[in-house]
Amino acid sequence: MKKIGYLSLVILSMVSCDKIFKQNDVTEKADDQINELMGGEKDEHGCIVSAGYTWSEVTQNCIRVFEEGYRLNPINDLQEDENSSVISAFVVFDKEKTKAEIFLPQNDSGIVLEKKEEDIYANEQYKLDAKKYTLAVDDVIRFEAPKGGLKNIDPADDQEEEYLNLQ
């Protein structure tokens, strides 16, 4: 009788494992179909561009800059016409705050800036002041924080909104 019980248990285990593997196969196929429907075009890092994702060097992840980055608006567009559309730049920091990556409207990828001194990140062309939240291009300030401060959604904080008010 024990042999029949063990044999039944072994057969039941094999059948249930086979079903689990088949379910995983179906789930993977469904994910592939969803990606195809969304456009599914992935860049060299596997980011789905048509869904708004881009690769970030400082986070080493696919991100949506408009969700995870800090918005900086162009100064000229703000001064000319408040009703015109604004094409913003975005800033993302690494966890240690030793690097900042800027995403500019005319660029397909981010530009990494190294921390040079307290609240200053720069390379040979760009300079980000993380205290005033201004971005200078060739020593001319081109982008600044929106009126009322910066808004950022940090996924590490369960999508809670974080505001940095600039006075």
C-alpha positions as CSV (number, residue, x, y, z in Angstrom):
1,M,0.0,0.0,0.0
2,K,2.9,2.4,0.8
3,K,4.3,1.8,-2.7
4,I,1.1,2.8,-4.3
5,G,0.9,6.0,-2.2
6,Y,4.5,7.0,-3.0
7,L,4.0,6.2,-6.7
8,S,0.8,8.3,-6.7
9,L,2.6,11.2,-5.0
10,V,5.5,11.1,-7.5
11,I,3.1,11.0,-10.5
12,L,1.1,13.9,-9.1
13,S,4.3,15.9,-8.6
14,M,5.4,15.4,-12.1
15,V,2.0,16.4,-13.6
16,S,1.8,19.6,-11.5
17,C,5.4,20.6,-12.4
18,D,4.7,20.1,-16.0
19,K,1.6,22.3,-15.7
20,I,3.7,25.0,-14.0
21,F,6.3,25.0,-16.8
22,K,3.6,25.2,-19.4
23,Q,2.0,28.2,-17.6
24,N,5.3,30.0,-17.6
25,D,5.6,29.4,-21.3
26,V,2.2,30.9,-21.9
27,T,3.0,33.9,-19.7
28,E,6.2,34.6,-21.7
29,K,4.3,34.4,-25.0
30,A,1.7,36.8,-23.6
31,D,4.4,39.2,-22.5
32,D,5.9,39.1,-26.0
33,Q,2.5,39.8,-27.6
34,I,2.0,42.8,-25.3
35,N,5.4,44.1,-26.3
36,E,4.5,43.7,-29.9
37,L,1.2,45.6,-29.4
38,M,3.0,48.5,-27.6
39,G,5.4,48.8,-30.4
40,G,7.9,46.5,-28.8
41,E,10.9,48.2,-30.4
42,K,13.8,47.9,-28.0
43,D,17.0,49.8,-28.1
44,E,20.4,48.2,-27.5
45,H,19.8,48.1,-23.8
46,G,16.4,46.4,-24.0
47,C,14.4,49.6,-23.3
48,I,11.0,49.9,-25.0
49,V,11.4,53.3,-26.7
50,S,7.8,53.5,-27.9
51,A,6.6,53.2,-24.2
52,G,8.8,56.2,-23.3
53,Y,11.7,54.3,-21.8
54,T,15.3,55.3,-22.3
55,W,18.6,54.0,-20.9
56,S,20.2,55.8,-18.0
57,E,23.9,55.4,-17.5
58,V,23.8,56.6,-13.9
59,T,21.0,54.3,-12.8
60,Q,22.0,51.5,-15.1
61,N,18.3,50.9,-15.9
62,C,15.6,51.7,-18.4
63,I,13.7,54.8,-17.1
64,R,11.1,57.2,-18.1
65,V,12.9,60.5,-17.6
66,F,9.6,62.4,-17.2
67,E,8.7,60.1,-14.2
68,E,12.1,59.7,-12.5
69,G,13.9,62.9,-13.5
70,Y,13.8,66.5,-12.3
71,R,12.3,68.8,-14.9
72,L,14.2,71.9,-16.1
73,N,12.4,74.2,-18.5
74,P,14.2,76.3,-21.1
75,I,14.6,79.9,-20.1
76,N,13.9,81.4,-23.6
77,D,10.6,79.6,-24.1
78,L,9.4,80.7,-20.6
79,Q,10.2,84.4,-21.3
80,E,8.7,84.6,-24.8
81,D,5.3,83.1,-24.4
82,E,3.7,81.3,-21.4
83,N,1.1,79.6,-23.6
84,S,3.7,78.0,-25.9
85,S,4.7,74.4,-25.5
86,V,7.8,73.8,-23.4
87,I,10.3,71.2,-24.3
88,S,12.1,70.4,-21.1
89,A,15.4,68.9,-20.0
90,F,15.5,66.3,-17.3
91,V,18.1,65.5,-14.6
92,V,18.6,62.1,-12.9
93,F,21.1,61.5,-10.1
94,D,22.9,58.3,-9.1
95,K,22.2,56.9,-5.6
96,E,25.5,58.3,-4.2
97,K,24.8,61.8,-5.8
98,T,28.3,61.7,-7.4
99,K,27.0,61.8,-10.9
100,A,24.1,63.5,-12.7
101,E,22.7,62.6,-16.1
102,I,21.0,65.2,-18.2
103,F,18.5,64.4,-20.9
104,L,18.1,67.2,-23.4
105,P,15.3,67.5,-25.9
106,Q,17.5,67.3,-29.0
107,N,19.6,64.3,-27.8
108,D,18.7,60.6,-28.0
109,S,20.7,59.6,-24.9
110,G,21.7,61.2,-21.6
111,I,24.9,63.1,-20.9
112,V,26.7,62.2,-17.7
113,L,28.1,65.0,-15.6
114,E,30.6,64.4,-12.7
115,K,30.3,66.1,-9.4
116,K,33.0,68.8,-9.3
117,E,32.2,70.5,-6.0
118,E,29.2,70.8,-3.6
119,D,26.0,70.9,-5.7
120,I,27.9,71.4,-9.0
121,Y,28.0,68.8,-11.7
122,A,29.8,69.5,-15.0
123,N,31.7,68.4,-18.0
124,E,33.5,70.5,-20.7
125,Q,30.2,71.9,-22.1
126,Y,27.5,71.6,-19.4
127,K,27.2,72.8,-15.8
128,L,24.4,71.8,-13.5
129,D,23.9,73.8,-10.3
130,A,21.9,71.3,-8.1
131,K,21.2,74.0,-5.5
132,K,19.6,76.5,-7.8
133,Y,18.6,73.9,-10.3
134,T,20.0,75.6,-13.4
135,L,21.7,74.1,-16.4
136,A,24.3,76.1,-18.3
137,V,25.4,75.2,-21.8
138,D,28.8,76.7,-22.7
139,D,28.6,79.0,-19.6
140,V,25.2,80.4,-20.5
141,I,22.2,79.3,-18.4
142,R,19.7,77.7,-20.7
143,F,17.4,75.7,-18.4
144,E,16.0,76.3,-14.9
145,A,13.6,74.7,-12.5
146,P,9.8,75.4,-13.1
147,K,8.1,78.0,-10.9
148,G,7.1,76.6,-7.6
149,G,10.0,74.2,-7.4
150,L,11.0,70.8,-8.6
151,K,8.7,67.8,-8.7
152,N,10.0,64.3,-8.9
153,I,8.4,60.8,-8.4
154,D,10.9,58.5,-6.8
155,P,10.0,54.8,-7.5
156,A,12.1,53.8,-4.4
157,D,9.7,55.7,-2.2
158,D,6.6,53.9,-3.5
159,Q,5.8,56.6,-6.0
160,E,5.5,59.3,-3.4
161,E,5.9,62.8,-4.7
162,E,8.9,64.7,-3.5
163,Y,9.0,68.5,-3.9
164,L,12.0,70.7,-3.7
165,N,10.9,74.3,-3.3
166,L,13.2,76.9,-4.6
167,Q,12.9,80.3,-3.1
